Amino acid sequence: MRHLVMTQVGPPGESVVLTDSPQPAPQQGQVSVRMEAAPINPSDLLLIQGRYLVRPALPATVGAEGVGIVTDVGPQVDDRIIGKRVMLLPTYRTGTWAEQVVVARADVVEAPDADPRQLAMVTINPATAHVLLERTDLTAGDWIGQTAANSAVGRLVVALARRRGIRTLNVVRRDDVAAEIRAAGGDVVLVSGPDLAHRIADELGDRRLRLVLDPLGADHAAELIGALDFGGTAVTYGSLTGAPTGPSTQALLSREIRFTGFWLGNWYARTPPRQVADTLSFLARLVADGELSVPVEATYRLDEHHKAFAHAETSRRDGKVLFTFD
């Protein structure tokens, strides 16, 4: 059984090796899953570089999420799940960049009949977009703003908000992706620049944002935060370009802006398992129905991991990079 193993902290191309090990048998309460697809997320790369909230003991298998077919079960597991497609929860206990994995039955959720590549990406990006929107009291007609709107989470926020009648003001950093986000349902799409605050004000008129979502950090969300309504919320769920600066003292006091962070790992750890399973099943059904999808730019085999990592680290990607398995 071939799988990728992290042997040290550092650049992914130097820190991860392809290993061939005996296939483990599922023990009590476990299932064995033949993997079909597993994405390379930015969080996976940050983990390997030692820049993520999770720090595994080395050597460690890697890859947070994926989808596959159950091939065997251990004692005290209903064997009717054998042959079923399942999504693996991002527990960081067992890496998904592997031909076969053994995990707890509680760490998989049955998946509908749909594109395995899309199902492989349900448990992180769609879950993040869904929970970010659910955490704030939003109603149809409300406006939210987000940076990095062409990211996987950004596109999913647009789709999920549109289902609920929530309007989105989306900021991107490239002219060539603005049309894509408009076509995907973004109500307003603006390219960042020195006059961004004025353009946001022009688009909103007398309306204000209820929620701002930012995965970039630094001061990228400053103009959007400036357009928040009284009592509005700004959420940082990443720091890809640096530590977030947050709202000004004037905004905090005069408009009582709420500034907070979000990490999906906390949601998985603090949410009842039944609710987690129900949420993922709901999102997987939207994938199966074609309502949710993320562009896929390339797929690679495990023995092409150096190429896969280099591609995943490219800043001008227009889709996700995944490992797929025969």
Backbone bond lengths (Angstrom), bond angles and torsions (degrees), N, CA, C in turn:
res aa  C-N    CA-C-N  psi(-1)  N-CA   C-N-CA  omega(-1)  CA-C   N-CA-C  phi
1 M - - - 1.458 - - 1.517 108.90 -
2 R 1.326 116.23 119.70 1.461 120.28 -178.97 1.522 110.38 -90.71
3 H 1.320 115.58 139.64 1.458 120.61 177.48 1.518 109.09 -154.66
4 L 1.325 115.94 158.62 1.458 121.57 179.66 1.520 109.46 -93.33
5 V 1.329 115.18 136.93 1.458 121.79 -175.80 1.524 109.08 -128.05
6 M 1.310 115.66 132.57 1.462 123.03 174.69 1.529 108.29 -85.90
7 T 1.322 116.74 119.63 1.460 121.09 -176.68 1.520 113.39 -103.97
8 Q 1.332 116.53 -17.65 1.460 121.24 179.68 1.512 109.73 -156.80
9 V 1.293 116.74 167.70 1.453 121.89 175.69 1.524 108.41 -89.43
10 G 1.330 116.46 130.78 1.453 119.29 -179.80 1.510 111.45 159.30
11 P 1.340 117.31 -163.83 1.465 120.39 178.91 1.525 110.23 -57.68
12 P 1.335 118.14 135.63 1.470 120.27 -176.88 1.523 113.97 -54.54
13 G 1.326 117.02 -40.05 1.455 119.75 -178.54 1.517 113.64 -63.66
14 E 1.338 117.35 -21.11 1.463 121.85 -179.52 1.527 112.45 -105.16
15 S 1.316 117.29 -16.01 1.462 121.16 -169.73 1.516 114.49 -106.06
16 V 1.341 117.50 -9.19 1.459 121.71 -176.40 1.523 109.35 -119.92
17 V 1.334 116.12 132.74 1.461 121.15 -178.75 1.522 109.58 -125.36
18 L 1.334 115.70 152.84 1.457 121.94 176.41 1.520 108.79 -88.00
19 T 1.326 116.20 125.82 1.458 122.43 -175.82 1.522 109.92 -124.92
20 D 1.334 115.86 146.56 1.459 121.65 176.39 1.527 108.05 -114.43
21 S 1.323 117.30 118.51 1.459 122.29 -175.45 1.523 109.98 -129.48
22 P 1.329 117.91 158.88 1.470 120.06 174.57 1.522 110.34 -60.14
23 Q 1.311 116.09 144.20 1.464 120.49 -179.18 1.526 109.63 -73.83
24 P 1.332 118.76 123.39 1.465 120.48 -178.61 1.524 111.53 -74.94
25 A 1.319 116.24 152.58 1.463 121.75 175.94 1.519 108.97 -96.94
26 P 1.331 118.18 141.97 1.461 119.79 179.48 1.529 110.99 -67.40
27 Q 1.311 115.17 138.06 1.456 121.76 177.74 1.532 108.89 -99.88
28 Q 1.309 116.43 -170.28 1.463 120.57 -177.12 1.522 111.59 -55.22
29 G 1.329 116.21 128.83 1.456 121.38 178.15 1.514 114.80 76.87
30 Q 1.350 118.00 10.18 1.457 121.32 -176.30 1.524 111.98 -114.53
31 V 1.338 114.65 161.11 1.463 122.04 173.60 1.518 108.82 -128.83
32 S 1.319 115.88 151.45 1.457 121.88 174.44 1.522 108.13 -104.65
33 V 1.329 116.16 131.55 1.469 121.40 -173.90 1.523 109.99 -124.56
34 R 1.328 115.80 125.62 1.468 120.76 171.27 1.519 107.89 -84.89
35 M 1.318 116.32 116.36 1.454 120.37 -172.54 1.527 111.73 -72.83
36 E 1.329 114.95 142.73 1.458 122.18 175.16 1.526 111.88 -107.94
37 A 1.325 117.10 -40.81 1.465 121.19 -178.75 1.520 109.34 -157.19
38 A 1.328 115.65 147.24 1.468 121.78 178.49 1.521 108.44 -151.16
39 P 1.331 118.09 121.49 1.465 120.89 -176.59 1.523 112.75 -78.46
40 I 1.319 114.71 161.18 1.465 122.41 169.36 1.518 106.60 -103.53
41 N 1.317 116.75 106.80 1.457 121.89 -179.79 1.523 110.65 -94.26
42 P 1.343 117.78 155.41 1.467 119.18 173.42 1.525 112.68 -53.74
43 S 1.344 116.56 -35.61 1.462 119.41 179.73 1.523 111.35 -65.15
44 D 1.336 117.87 -32.68 1.465 120.70 176.17 1.524 110.55 -62.69
45 L 1.325 116.03 -44.54 1.457 120.36 -179.17 1.525 110.93 -67.72
46 L 1.332 116.78 -39.51 1.465 119.99 177.29 1.524 110.96 -63.96
47 L 1.334 117.25 -38.28 1.464 120.71 178.26 1.524 110.38 -61.04
48 I 1.324 116.82 -46.05 1.467 120.52 -179.96 1.523 110.87 -63.09
49 Q 1.319 116.97 -34.17 1.466 121.77 179.91 1.525 113.14 -80.78
50 G 1.339 117.26 -2.99 1.458 121.02 -178.82 1.506 113.78 77.05
51 R 1.337 117.66 23.88 1.457 121.92 -175.67 1.517 112.53 -116.03
52 Y 1.338 116.80 16.25 1.456 120.57 -177.91 1.519 110.19 -112.69
53 L 1.328 116.50 166.32 1.457 120.57 -178.25 1.518 112.48 -69.73
54 V 1.333 117.59 -21.51 1.464 121.94 177.68 1.520 109.20 -96.16
55 R 1.340 117.00 131.58 1.469 122.63 178.97 1.525 108.80 -127.16
56 P 1.335 118.15 93.60 1.463 119.95 -176.80 1.530 111.85 -73.76
57 A 1.336 115.14 153.30 1.463 120.41 172.08 1.526 108.16 -73.14
58 L 1.325 116.53 136.67 1.467 121.39 -175.90 1.528 110.98 -96.07
59 P 1.340 116.01 149.21 1.469 128.56 -5.56 1.523 111.09 -71.26
60 A 1.333 115.37 152.92 1.467 119.67 -175.89 1.517 110.41 -140.26
61 T 1.335 115.67 140.61 1.454 119.08 170.03 1.522 108.31 -70.92
62 V 1.311 117.38 153.12 1.464 121.45 -173.28 1.521 111.23 -132.82
63 G 1.331 114.47 165.29 1.458 122.70 -174.64 1.511 109.00 106.54
64 A 1.330 117.41 120.21 1.463 120.57 -171.07 1.523 113.83 -89.21
65 E 1.309 118.63 -35.70 1.469 119.94 -172.41 1.521 110.27 -138.13
66 G 1.321 115.46 166.87 1.448 119.96 178.45 1.511 111.06 170.21
67 V 1.326 115.32 -177.21 1.460 121.55 -178.86 1.523 108.80 -139.59
68 G 1.343 115.50 148.74 1.452 118.94 179.02 1.514 111.35 -166.90
69 I 1.332 115.50 -174.42 1.455 123.28 -176.70 1.527 108.83 -109.97
70 V 1.324 116.51 130.49 1.462 120.92 177.70 1.522 108.84 -71.59
71 T 1.342 116.07 125.98 1.460 120.95 -178.16 1.521 113.10 -110.51
72 D 1.330 117.48 -18.04 1.465 119.82 -178.59 1.523 108.26 -161.87
73 V 1.323 116.38 159.24 1.462 121.23 178.23 1.517 109.34 -134.98
74 G 1.322 115.51 155.67 1.441 121.45 175.70 1.517 111.19 -92.35
75 P 1.323 116.24 -179.37 1.464 120.58 177.85 1.528 111.85 -57.03
76 Q 1.339 115.12 147.68 1.459 123.84 177.82 1.534 112.94 66.55
77 V 1.323 116.39 25.27 1.462 121.51 173.09 1.527 107.93 -122.78
78 D 1.313 116.77 130.12 1.460 122.20 179.39 1.531 109.08 -61.67
79 D 1.344 117.35 118.82 1.460 119.86 -174.84 1.524 113.33 -75.63
80 R 1.337 117.74 -0.67 1.464 118.96 176.15 1.525 112.28 -68.94
81 I 1.324 116.86 -11.02 1.463 119.39 177.89 1.526 111.21 -80.18
82 I 1.350 117.64 -14.01 1.467 119.80 178.71 1.529 109.09 -61.15
83 G 1.331 115.36 133.13 1.461 121.53 -177.86 1.511 114.07 90.12
84 K 1.334 117.13 -8.96 1.465 120.87 179.94 1.537 110.23 -85.17
85 R 1.329 114.46 147.51 1.472 119.96 173.18 1.520 108.47 -83.41
86 V 1.330 116.12 136.06 1.460 120.93 -178.29 1.527 110.47 -134.81
87 M 1.320 115.14 150.36 1.465 122.59 171.77 1.519 108.22 -97.47
88 L 1.320 116.14 137.73 1.457 121.49 -179.42 1.519 110.41 -94.73
89 L 1.316 116.22 129.69 1.465 120.83 178.12 1.529 110.05 -70.89
90 P 1.339 117.45 145.98 1.467 121.27 -179.92 1.528 111.91 -79.47
91 T 1.329 115.74 74.79 1.470 120.60 -178.42 1.521 112.20 -85.59
92 Y 1.337 117.91 -18.87 1.469 124.46 -176.21 1.531 112.00 65.09
93 R 1.333 116.85 15.80 1.464 119.41 175.02 1.521 111.22 -92.09
94 T 1.327 117.36 -30.74 1.463 122.23 179.13 1.515 108.55 -134.90
95 G 1.327 116.58 123.34 1.452 120.53 -178.53 1.519 112.30 -72.23
96 T 1.321 115.92 143.29 1.469 121.83 -177.68 1.519 113.44 -93.97
97 W 1.327 118.13 -6.64 1.463 119.77 177.63 1.524 107.57 -81.73
98 A 1.312 114.69 70.15 1.459 121.66 -174.45 1.523 109.14 -154.88
99 E 1.338 115.48 153.15 1.455 118.92 178.40 1.526 111.89 -70.13
100 Q 1.315 117.09 -32.75 1.454 122.49 -179.02 1.521 108.32 -143.99
101 V 1.324 117.67 138.76 1.459 121.43 177.32 1.521 109.39 -132.21
102 V 1.326 115.17 153.11 1.457 122.03 173.33 1.515 107.28 -118.90
103 V 1.343 116.32 122.43 1.460 121.57 -176.71 1.514 109.41 -137.87
104 A 1.311 115.96 166.37 1.461 120.78 176.02 1.529 110.00 -64.97
105 R 1.334 115.89 142.84 1.472 119.58 176.68 1.520 110.94 -57.06
106 A 1.326 117.54 -31.91 1.459 121.27 -179.63 1.526 112.11 -70.15
107 D 1.327 117.69 -12.97 1.460 121.22 -176.74 1.521 113.16 -100.37
108 V 1.335 116.61 14.99 1.463 120.16 174.01 1.525 108.99 -129.52
109 V 1.330 115.36 149.89 1.463 122.27 177.70 1.527 107.58 -128.03
110 E 1.307 117.04 130.43 1.461 120.31 -179.91 1.527 110.33 -60.80
111 A 1.334 114.98 143.28 1.462 121.42 -175.81 1.521 109.99 -116.89
112 P 1.326 116.95 152.29 1.475 120.13 176.95 1.523 110.73 -77.94
113 D 1.322 116.07 177.88 1.460 121.89 177.15 1.529 108.36 -78.02
114 A 1.314 116.75 109.91 1.469 121.77 -178.89 1.522 108.44 -162.11
115 D 1.306 116.45 176.56 1.466 123.04 178.83 1.528 109.32 -57.76
116 P 1.339 119.03 117.27 1.463 120.18 -179.26 1.527 113.65 -57.69
117 R 1.320 117.15 -31.02 1.465 118.93 179.91 1.526 110.94 -64.52
118 Q 1.326 116.79 -40.97 1.460 119.82 178.56 1.524 110.97 -71.55
119 L 1.328 117.77 -41.14 1.456 120.57 178.47 1.519 111.59 -63.59
120 A 1.338 116.99 -32.01 1.460 120.93 -179.90 1.518 112.03 -62.98
121 M 1.344 117.12 -19.90 1.462 121.33 -175.16 1.518 113.56 -105.87
122 V 1.328 118.04 12.10 1.468 121.06 -174.70 1.516 112.90 -73.32
123 T 1.324 118.57 -36.98 1.466 120.22 -164.87 1.528 114.80 -80.70
124 I 1.335 118.69 -6.87 1.472 119.30 178.49 1.523 111.47 -118.17
125 N 1.320 118.43 -66.13 1.467 119.31 -174.54 1.522 113.69 -68.37
126 P 1.341 120.05 -52.74 1.470 118.58 176.76 1.522 112.93 -61.93
127 A 1.338 116.53 -38.06 1.467 118.91 178.26 1.520 110.48 -63.07
128 T 1.333 117.38 -41.17 1.459 120.91 178.13 1.515 111.09 -61.47
129 A 1.334 117.42 -48.93 1.466 121.16 -179.45 1.524 110.93 -60.32
130 H 1.326 116.55 -44.10 1.465 120.96 -178.87 1.520 111.66 -62.55
131 V 1.323 116.94 -49.35 1.468 120.04 -176.63 1.528 110.70 -67.61
132 L 1.323 118.54 -37.81 1.463 120.68 177.98 1.529 111.23 -58.42
133 L 1.319 116.53 -39.88 1.458 119.62 179.52 1.527 111.83 -76.09
134 E 1.324 117.20 -34.72 1.461 120.55 -177.27 1.526 112.35 -73.53
135 R 1.317 117.81 -25.74 1.467 120.57 -175.96 1.519 113.06 -71.49
136 T 1.320 117.27 -20.00 1.466 121.41 -178.56 1.522 109.53 -108.77
137 D 1.320 116.58 141.40 1.459 122.04 -179.55 1.524 109.24 -74.78
138 L 1.316 116.32 92.60 1.460 122.48 -178.36 1.518 109.90 -114.37
139 T 1.310 115.31 144.66 1.462 120.72 176.58 1.522 109.04 -128.14
140 A 1.317 115.91 163.65 1.461 121.22 179.45 1.523 110.40 -54.40
141 G 1.321 115.22 133.54 1.456 120.93 -179.24 1.511 113.46 98.59
142 D 1.346 118.20 -17.95 1.465 120.67 176.47 1.520 110.03 -66.81
143 W 1.339 114.93 155.49 1.460 121.69 177.27 1.519 110.02 -111.04
144 I 1.335 115.16 137.73 1.461 120.81 171.18 1.526 108.35 -125.43
145 G 1.324 116.00 157.74 1.462 120.94 177.60 1.510 109.99 -125.18
146 Q 1.335 115.96 151.52 1.456 118.76 177.52 1.524 110.93 -150.30
147 T 1.321 114.42 146.98 1.460 121.49 170.17 1.525 108.34 -90.14
148 A 1.338 116.46 169.18 1.471 121.85 178.60 1.523 111.49 48.74
149 A 1.325 116.15 46.39 1.457 120.46 -174.49 1.525 112.86 -67.52
150 N 1.338 118.14 -17.21 1.464 120.31 178.29 1.516 112.54 -89.41
151 S 1.334 117.83 1.20 1.462 120.53 175.01 1.515 109.33 -71.63
152 A 1.323 117.04 169.98 1.459 120.46 179.30 1.525 110.73 -60.05
153 V 1.335 116.97 -47.96 1.466 119.82 179.25 1.525 109.95 -63.53
154 G 1.329 117.26 -41.92 1.461 120.64 -179.83 1.515 112.52 -58.47
155 R 1.333 117.10 -44.95 1.464 120.58 178.86 1.531 111.17 -64.27
156 L 1.318 115.86 -37.71 1.464 119.97 -179.75 1.525 111.13 -70.88
157 V 1.327 117.48 -35.49 1.465 120.67 174.55 1.522 109.80 -59.97
158 V 1.327 117.19 -43.56 1.464 120.96 178.47 1.528 110.08 -58.76
159 A 1.334 116.74 -47.85 1.466 120.11 -176.80 1.523 111.85 -65.70
160 L 1.332 117.16 -44.46 1.461 120.35 -177.61 1.532 111.09 -70.79
161 A 1.325 117.27 -37.64 1.464 120.27 177.59 1.524 110.69 -64.77
162 R 1.309 116.07 -41.39 1.470 120.31 -178.97 1.526 110.82 -61.75
163 R 1.349 117.53 -37.07 1.465 120.92 178.12 1.525 111.11 -59.93
164 R 1.333 116.49 -31.06 1.463 121.31 -175.78 1.523 112.68 -97.97
165 G 1.324 117.41 3.27 1.455 120.07 -179.62 1.510 113.46 77.15
166 I 1.332 117.59 18.37 1.462 122.49 178.88 1.517 108.56 -91.03
167 R 1.306 117.66 134.57 1.469 123.00 -177.02 1.522 110.21 -89.34
168 T 1.328 117.03 144.23 1.458 121.12 -176.71 1.529 111.68 -121.73
169 L 1.327 115.35 134.40 1.458 123.19 171.16 1.523 106.13 -109.98
170 N 1.318 115.54 113.98 1.462 121.84 -167.94 1.518 111.34 -113.75
171 V 1.326 115.63 131.76 1.460 121.11 178.36 1.525 108.62 -111.84
172 V 1.321 115.75 130.18 1.459 122.49 176.56 1.525 108.09 -125.06
173 R 1.319 115.69 167.71 1.462 119.68 -177.14 1.519 113.16 -107.11
174 R 1.346 116.86 1.04 1.460 120.53 -177.63 1.522 110.04 -135.52
175 D 1.326 115.73 136.51 1.462 120.79 178.04 1.518 112.06 -61.68
176 D 1.336 117.68 -35.70 1.461 120.08 -171.42 1.525 113.25 -71.44
177 V 1.349 118.22 -16.89 1.470 118.83 179.66 1.530 112.22 -99.74
178 A 1.327 117.48 -10.58 1.465 119.84 -178.21 1.524 111.36 -59.21
179 A 1.340 117.10 -42.89 1.467 120.47 -179.12 1.521 110.81 -64.35
180 E 1.329 117.36 -34.13 1.469 120.64 179.34 1.522 111.10 -63.14
181 I 1.336 116.27 -42.81 1.466 119.59 -177.77 1.522 110.20 -71.37
182 R 1.317 118.00 -34.33 1.468 119.97 174.51 1.527 110.10 -63.68
183 A 1.338 116.71 -44.46 1.452 120.50 179.78 1.524 111.78 -64.82
184 A 1.337 116.07 -28.22 1.466 120.46 179.90 1.519 112.57 -80.34
185 G 1.339 117.22 -6.18 1.453 119.84 176.66 1.507 115.66 115.85
186 G 1.339 117.77 3.80 1.460 120.15 176.42 1.519 110.38 -64.52
187 D 1.328 117.60 127.45 1.463 120.46 -176.02 1.520 111.85 -69.93
188 V 1.333 116.68 -43.66 1.459 122.35 175.79 1.520 107.42 -133.48
189 V 1.325 116.78 132.28 1.465 121.34 177.90 1.516 107.86 -128.79
190 L 1.322 116.20 122.53 1.458 122.52 -178.63 1.526 109.73 -123.38
191 V 1.313 115.88 145.75 1.461 121.57 175.65 1.521 107.98 -94.10
192 S 1.319 116.88 130.43 1.460 120.89 -177.26 1.526 110.73 -59.55
193 G 1.317 115.86 148.16 1.455 122.03 -178.77 1.514 109.89 179.27
194 P 1.333 117.73 178.07 1.464 120.86 -174.00 1.525 114.52 -64.74
195 D 1.332 117.80 -23.35 1.464 120.52 -179.24 1.526 112.19 -103.90
196 L 1.330 117.77 22.16 1.457 121.68 -174.27 1.524 111.99 -59.62
197 A 1.319 118.35 -42.62 1.465 121.30 -178.07 1.522 110.96 -59.27
198 H 1.328 117.68 -41.15 1.463 120.84 179.48 1.531 111.19 -67.32
199 R 1.332 116.36 -39.16 1.471 119.32 -179.84 1.525 111.05 -69.18
200 I 1.326 116.87 -36.61 1.466 119.92 175.26 1.523 110.20 -61.80
201 A 1.327 116.74 -45.35 1.462 120.83 179.74 1.522 111.18 -62.55
202 D 1.322 116.65 -39.72 1.460 120.22 179.08 1.531 111.35 -63.81
203 E 1.320 116.35 -41.62 1.467 120.11 -178.41 1.531 112.12 -69.76
204 L 1.318 116.49 -39.13 1.462 119.87 -176.86 1.516 113.17 -78.99
205 G 1.330 117.38 -30.47 1.457 119.68 -176.07 1.519 110.18 63.49
206 D 1.332 117.41 -123.97 1.462 120.27 -179.77 1.531 112.59 -91.31
207 R 1.327 117.28 7.74 1.460 120.94 178.11 1.532 109.88 -88.88
208 R 1.321 116.58 161.51 1.461 122.36 178.59 1.526 109.21 -133.58
209 L 1.325 115.17 158.01 1.462 121.16 178.20 1.528 110.25 -81.59
210 R 1.326 116.29 143.06 1.471 120.92 174.14 1.524 111.45 -94.78
211 L 1.318 117.00 -24.47 1.467 121.25 -173.87 1.517 109.32 -148.86
212 V 1.332 116.27 139.29 1.464 122.83 173.80 1.518 108.15 -124.64
213 L 1.331 116.41 131.05 1.470 122.49 -179.54 1.520 109.11 -117.76
214 D 1.330 115.69 132.76 1.467 119.54 -174.65 1.527 111.51 -143.39
215 P 1.346 118.15 117.42 1.457 120.80 174.32 1.523 113.69 -97.70
216 L 1.333 117.93 -1.29 1.460 120.88 -171.05 1.521 113.64 -91.17
217 G 1.325 117.43 -37.55 1.453 120.00 -175.51 1.520 111.31 81.47
218 A 1.343 115.66 -160.10 1.469 122.26 -174.06 1.530 108.48 52.11
219 D 1.339 118.08 -136.91 1.466 119.72 -177.80 1.523 112.17 -111.44
220 H 1.337 117.24 23.06 1.469 120.79 -175.19 1.523 113.00 -64.41
221 A 1.323 117.69 -26.22 1.464 119.81 -177.62 1.523 112.81 -96.03
222 A 1.317 118.46 4.81 1.465 121.44 -172.28 1.528 112.41 -56.68
223 E 1.328 117.20 -45.43 1.466 119.36 -177.58 1.523 111.80 -68.05
224 L 1.326 116.72 -36.13 1.464 119.60 177.09 1.521 111.22 -68.63
225 I 1.327 116.83 -41.84 1.464 120.48 177.75 1.524 110.05 -60.91
226 G 1.333 116.25 -34.66 1.446 120.27 177.80 1.516 113.33 -64.70
227 A 1.338 117.06 -17.97 1.464 121.31 -179.77 1.523 112.59 -100.83
228 L 1.346 117.84 8.81 1.460 120.62 179.32 1.525 111.64 -71.22
229 D 1.302 115.01 146.77 1.456 122.35 176.15 1.530 110.03 -75.58
230 F 1.330 116.23 168.76 1.459 121.04 174.76 1.533 109.04 -57.64
231 G 1.330 115.84 128.34 1.457 120.25 -178.99 1.512 114.26 76.58
232 G 1.330 117.68 8.32 1.467 121.12 178.99 1.515 112.09 -67.83
233 T 1.326 115.72 167.30 1.459 121.87 -174.19 1.519 110.99 -124.03
234 A 1.323 115.74 134.83 1.462 122.39 171.47 1.517 108.14 -113.78
235 V 1.331 116.64 129.01 1.461 121.73 -177.79 1.522 109.64 -121.02
236 T 1.313 115.85 125.02 1.455 121.70 171.93 1.518 108.10 -97.82
237 Y 1.333 117.26 123.46 1.464 119.20 177.80 1.529 111.56 -121.82
238 G 1.316 116.19 20.32 1.459 122.26 175.86 1.510 109.73 -174.09
239 S 1.321 115.16 167.83 1.474 120.15 179.27 1.523 109.09 -142.75
240 L 1.327 115.88 53.49 1.457 121.18 -172.95 1.523 112.49 -64.97
241 T 1.336 118.17 -25.70 1.463 120.10 -179.41 1.521 112.84 -117.02
242 G 1.328 117.80 6.81 1.460 120.39 178.76 1.509 112.22 136.88
243 A 1.321 115.67 172.94 1.452 121.29 -179.09 1.526 109.92 -64.84
244 P 1.336 118.45 135.92 1.472 120.76 -179.26 1.520 111.56 -67.24
245 T 1.336 115.91 144.22 1.458 120.36 -179.32 1.524 112.29 -87.02
246 G 1.333 117.68 -26.28 1.460 119.97 178.21 1.516 112.66 78.26
247 P 1.328 116.58 177.64 1.467 121.44 -178.87 1.526 111.53 -74.17
248 S 1.304 115.46 162.44 1.462 121.00 177.09 1.523 110.13 -72.63
249 T 1.322 116.12 162.92 1.466 120.75 176.15 1.525 110.40 -59.57
250 Q 1.340 116.89 -39.03 1.459 120.59 178.96 1.527 110.93 -60.57
251 A 1.355 116.78 -43.40 1.458 119.80 179.86 1.519 111.31 -66.79
252 L 1.330 116.59 -39.97 1.458 120.21 179.89 1.528 111.29 -61.88
253 L 1.322 116.81 -40.91 1.459 120.76 -174.54 1.523 112.76 -87.38
254 S 1.321 116.85 -49.86 1.462 118.80 -173.24 1.522 112.63 -75.48
255 R 1.344 116.87 -33.78 1.466 119.65 -179.51 1.526 112.37 -111.74
256 E 1.321 116.87 2.26 1.468 122.41 178.34 1.524 111.79 48.98
257 I 1.341 114.38 47.92 1.460 120.71 178.65 1.525 109.84 -66.47
258 R 1.318 116.52 137.41 1.461 122.16 174.97 1.526 108.92 -97.03
259 F 1.313 116.66 127.52 1.462 122.14 -178.09 1.525 107.88 -122.80
260 T 1.324 116.81 118.64 1.460 119.65 -174.00 1.526 110.39 -144.85
261 G 1.319 115.32 174.21 1.449 121.33 178.73 1.515 111.18 -118.85
262 F 1.328 115.09 167.95 1.466 120.22 178.93 1.516 108.94 -147.50
263 W 1.342 115.62 131.75 1.462 122.24 171.89 1.514 107.19 -130.28
264 L 1.318 116.94 126.23 1.450 121.23 -175.63 1.528 111.78 -61.42
265 G 1.322 117.59 -28.85 1.459 120.21 178.29 1.514 112.53 -57.30
266 N 1.324 116.90 -35.71 1.471 120.06 177.43 1.525 110.90 -66.45
267 W 1.318 116.45 -39.23 1.461 119.43 179.27 1.519 110.43 -62.59
268 Y 1.324 117.53 -45.38 1.462 119.95 178.42 1.526 111.45 -62.80
269 A 1.320 117.45 -38.65 1.462 120.72 -176.74 1.520 112.88 -73.88
270 R 1.341 117.79 -29.38 1.461 121.78 -171.68 1.527 114.28 -107.22
271 T 1.313 117.66 -3.35 1.460 121.13 -177.41 1.524 109.75 -100.25
272 P 1.331 118.53 135.84 1.466 120.49 177.96 1.529 111.35 -54.49
273 P 1.342 117.68 138.17 1.466 120.97 -177.76 1.519 114.39 -52.26
274 R 1.338 117.61 -38.98 1.458 120.34 -179.78 1.525 110.66 -62.90
275 Q 1.334 116.68 -39.81 1.461 120.18 178.95 1.520 110.91 -67.77
276 V 1.328 117.21 -39.26 1.465 120.95 176.77 1.522 109.57 -59.85
277 A 1.329 116.62 -48.87 1.460 120.51 -178.82 1.524 111.24 -62.10
278 D 1.327 117.03 -41.42 1.468 120.44 179.93 1.526 110.90 -64.38
279 T 1.328 116.61 -41.13 1.466 120.48 179.81 1.524 110.69 -64.04
280 L 1.321 117.30 -46.22 1.463 120.77 -178.79 1.528 111.08 -67.22
281 S 1.326 116.76 -36.88 1.471 119.66 177.06 1.523 110.69 -64.29
282 F 1.330 116.64 -41.16 1.469 121.52 177.02 1.528 110.84 -59.95
283 L 1.328 116.69 -46.84 1.457 120.52 -179.09 1.524 111.26 -67.48
284 A 1.333 117.06 -37.85 1.466 120.10 178.50 1.523 110.95 -65.14
285 R 1.329 117.26 -35.37 1.467 119.76 176.92 1.520 110.83 -65.58
286 L 1.330 116.86 -37.78 1.466 119.40 176.66 1.531 110.81 -64.69
287 V 1.328 116.66 -35.83 1.466 120.46 174.91 1.529 109.93 -63.96
288 A 1.331 116.22 -47.70 1.465 120.38 -179.29 1.523 111.59 -61.77
289 D 1.328 117.41 -33.43 1.467 121.73 -179.63 1.532 112.52 -82.65
290 G 1.326 116.89 -4.23 1.457 120.90 179.18 1.512 114.50 83.89
291 E 1.340 117.82 7.70 1.458 120.16 -179.48 1.528 112.49 -80.72
292 L 1.320 116.87 -26.01 1.459 121.32 178.42 1.519 109.34 -124.19
293 S 1.311 115.66 133.94 1.467 120.46 173.89 1.515 108.73 -160.22
294 V 1.314 114.48 157.24 1.458 121.73 178.13 1.526 107.47 -126.04
295 P 1.329 118.74 133.34 1.467 119.13 178.59 1.526 111.67 -58.62
296 V 1.320 116.35 137.30 1.459 122.41 175.81 1.520 107.63 -109.64
297 E 1.316 116.07 120.83 1.465 119.37 -177.49 1.525 112.26 -90.81
298 A 1.335 117.31 -33.78 1.465 118.79 -177.60 1.521 110.25 -162.96
299 T 1.322 115.56 153.90 1.459 122.20 172.29 1.527 108.46 -126.14
300 Y 1.332 115.57 149.88 1.457 121.22 -177.95 1.523 110.05 -137.19
301 R 1.343 115.93 156.47 1.449 121.51 169.51 1.536 109.17 -82.21
302 L 1.332 116.29 163.74 1.462 119.41 179.26 1.528 111.95 -59.54
303 D 1.345 117.05 -36.76 1.467 118.49 -178.63 1.528 112.59 -74.51
304 E 1.321 116.62 -0.69 1.469 121.39 174.36 1.529 110.71 -106.85
305 H 1.325 116.94 25.53 1.464 119.68 -171.98 1.522 113.27 -62.86
306 H 1.327 118.80 -31.37 1.467 119.01 177.85 1.531 110.69 -63.67
307 K 1.321 116.94 -44.15 1.466 120.31 176.37 1.525 110.89 -64.62
308 A 1.333 115.91 -40.16 1.460 119.77 -178.58 1.520 111.33 -63.21
309 F 1.339 117.35 -43.91 1.465 120.19 179.98 1.523 110.67 -65.11
310 A 1.336 116.93 -43.49 1.464 119.77 179.25 1.523 110.90 -60.30
311 H 1.316 116.39 -41.04 1.469 120.65 178.92 1.526 110.63 -66.83
312 A 1.334 116.95 -43.77 1.461 120.50 -178.03 1.520 112.07 -65.36
313 E 1.322 117.20 -26.72 1.464 121.17 -179.22 1.521 112.88 -86.26
314 T 1.346 117.49 -3.82 1.464 120.91 179.35 1.522 110.09 -69.59
315 S 1.313 116.84 131.27 1.462 121.09 -174.14 1.528 112.89 -75.04
316 R 1.324 118.48 -23.74 1.468 120.43 -175.26 1.531 112.06 -103.04
317 R 1.315 116.67 33.22 1.461 119.60 175.48 1.527 110.62 -70.86
318 D 1.331 115.62 150.11 1.460 121.01 175.37 1.526 111.75 -116.13
319 G 1.321 117.04 17.71 1.454 120.84 179.60 1.513 110.39 -172.59
320 K 1.329 115.28 175.58 1.462 121.37 -176.42 1.521 110.93 -84.26
321 V 1.317 114.90 156.40 1.460 123.57 175.04 1.520 107.89 -112.57
322 L 1.336 116.97 131.37 1.455 121.50 -176.51 1.519 111.14 -131.51
323 F 1.328 115.14 155.80 1.452 121.68 163.65 1.522 107.11 -91.72
324 T 1.340 116.23 135.86 1.460 119.99 174.16 1.532 107.65 -125.39
325 F 1.337 114.48 156.90 1.467 120.51 -171.77 1.524 109.38 -130.20
326 D 1.300 116.40 144.29 1.467 120.86 177.72 1.519 109.20 -67.77
